[in-house]
Structures are given as C-alpha cells and as structure tokens.
Amino acid sequence: MKFINFIVTVLALICNRVEGLKLQANVGELFSYKIEPQLFNWTHQVISQQFRYRPSLKSYPDLPSWMRYMYSHEYHAGFLYGTPPESAAGKDLSLDVVALNRQNYETRHVVVSMFVAHKFPTPNVVQMKINNLNWVHIIGDPGRVENLRNIFRNDLWPNSKEDLSVVFMESAVNMGGRLPLRPQQREGVIVHVGSFAQFSPRLMELQEEVRPLYKLPSCTYKRTSVQKIFENVGFKLDWCAFRMVGMESPTEILFHSGKQNEQQVAEDQNQRQQDRWMGISREDVPERNYIDEFAFAFAIPGMIFAILIGMLSAVLCFQHEKFSSNSDYPMSSTVQMVQCSNQPITTLKSLKDPNFLLDNTSIRSQSPNNSFYQLDCGTSSIYARPKPPPYKGGTLGRNGVNI
C-alpha cells in the first residue's frame, strides 16, 4: 500500500499537475479562496515569498469579470475573491492555477472547479468602511468576519441572525481611496453585509445620526453612539462611509459598489436606452482645413508686426528730418577761437627776479580778456599752444609774491 502511494506521488510530481477541489459560490454572496503551497503538494517554504501563482479561467487568459486575484505578502498566499452576479448562476467554472517556485524555478499546475449556485440577492445592505484593516484581514481571517457579523446579529440588527452574510468586500484603494502616508498604516477595506430582514430601529437611528456626514469624504474623528461596540472587537469605522441601502432607502444614499437593486437597474437601463445618442456616420464628419487655420494664425500677427514697423519707420524718418533742418543754424555751444600772432613767446621767470613786475605788466597787457587766445605762429614754431589765462591783480608781499 505504501509502495502504491509512493508511485502516485511520484507520478504527480512528474506530471506537475494536480486535480483541484470542487468549490461552490453563491450569487450575491462574497466568495473567497486561498491559494497556498499545499495545493500543489509543496509542504515547506524555504525563503520568503518563494511561490508565485497565476490563476485564470480555463482556456482564457484572464479571470471572470466578477472575480479578482491578489497576493498578500503578509500571509504569503494568493486570494481569489468576488461576488457572483445573477448572470453566472447555475454555471460551472474551471480555473487554471499555475504556481512557480522561485527557488528552483519549478512550475506546477492545478485545475480548480467551481459551481455558482443560484440565490436571491439580499435587498437590504449595510455598507461600511473599516480604516484599521486591509482587505486580506477580512478574507484571510474568518474570525474577524464572524466578529463583524456578531455585532449586527446580536446588537444592531437582531432580525438578521438567520441569513446575514458578507455580500461585498474590496480594498479602499481599489475603490478610489488614497494610499496612507506611512506604509505601516492600513489602507482600509470596504465591507457590505446584507440580509432579507428589515432594518432595525437602532440601525435607522444610526442612519439619521451619521446622515449629516455624507457631504464629507472622510471623517475618522467622528464618534457615534455605537462606537464602542465596534472598537471592542477591533474595528474602527469611517462613519462618513456608513450607508444603509434597501428598498426603502432615500434617494441620496450613495453606493460603494455602484450596484443597485434590480428595479433601479432596470429603470436606469430603460432611461439610458431612451436617452441614447445616435452617432453620425464617418462621411458626415466635417473635415478640418489646416491651411485656413495656419493662414489665420500667421496673418494677424504679420499684420500687427507690419503696422508696428511702419509706425517705427515713420517716427525715425520724422526725427531725421528734424535733425537735418536744425543743422543750418550755428551751434549754440561755445567754440574757442585761436588767433596766431608774431609776438615773441615770453619765458617764465622766477618771482624773485627784480624784472618780474615789468614782465608781468607786459604780459597782463598782452593777455586777452575774452575767450580768444593769441598764439605765436612763427616760422620757427612747429606746434602752437595758447597762452595761459591772465593773472588776476593782487597785493605783492615783501618778497614780491602776489598774495
């Protein structure tokens, strides 16, 4: 018997193919499946993040539209999750899951079969956002899901004990939220729970209590009357995202998942069909003339540039004519005239010389009193220079110095 089991195990390892389990999913109820190394007969993990998985619909490159796959580095496992729609009811699905061992690059393949059972969607749904958890903490930990359900079944929604279930779950980041500033912080997860039971009076009071917060995108600071009930089991809710959606819900209620009940969906489809816009044919589409656009783009700037150049040329020509007309008149600036004379050039003498006074008198008499200088222009003089200005009269000192 042991030998037969050994042969079967060896054949499975050689073929690298394991026939998977038969799973079941219900319409309108969250489905989740954890992909672990044990599914491929890998019993140990030598290094961190050793295995990688790639699931897809059999003979197709991707998963069904209602199903998502995400890998968790925290749990070192992959998770398939989603909520089957009514269009998938009664169908059998086969998923191909390929696993890669990053240590030795060994690949294995398993086929997971699934049947989608028909179930009436729950008409009454409570939508909430949990800030201190990630999506994997809801899918990978059934205990947390049970604690969340017990809050509603025991305290807030006692009539839902029989059929309360999680109908939707998604990461807040995938729903349009922002990543936290610190990687250590949680991303947040959006969870919907639903039931066929009518909303309890306590839930209705809670709805009216948080209704003024609907205009805010997020409000982690707000505390409500049921705050302690959720915090005692480890849930911190964003009360701005708390919604109660049902057949009697107000029209201003927003939907996290973008899905409404069947009646509202049918009305919206009829409205879209009535308001559908019929496009025109390709031949009726007007053609764009780029020549006119380029001409219009260059004509106006060119005209403005030509006008500015003409104005500048006119101004410069007018100034030139004004300068030419003023050139006929003599310049107003003073010009020193130099006059040549044949008088001998006097030499400088010392002030102590007794003949200084006589020479000084002759020089003073010969010096001009105006701006016309007299120069000696003899044949022996090559360079002519003007005489110095006249000496001003003064009083002579003892030594004949002019004081």
Secondary structure, DSSP 4 states (H G I P E B T S, - for coil): -HHHHHHHHHHHHHHTEEEEEEEEEETTS-EEEEE-GGGGT-----STT-EEEEEEETTSSS--TTEEEEEETTTTEEEEEE---GGGTT-EEEEEEEEEETTTTEEEEEEEEEEEE--PPPSEEEEEEETT--HHHHHS-HHHHHHHHHHIIIII-GGGTTT-EEEEEEETTTTTPPPPSSTTS---EEEEEEESSPPPHHHHHHHHHHGGGGGSS--TT---TTHHHHHTTT--B-GGG-EEESTT--TT---SSS---HHHHHHHHHHHHHTPPPPPPSTTSPPP-HHHHHHHHHHHHHHHHHHHHHHHHHHHHHHHHHHHHHTTSPPSS----EEEE-PPPPPP--TT-TTHHHHHHHHHHHS-SSS-EEEE--SS-SS--PPPPPPPP--B-TTS-B-
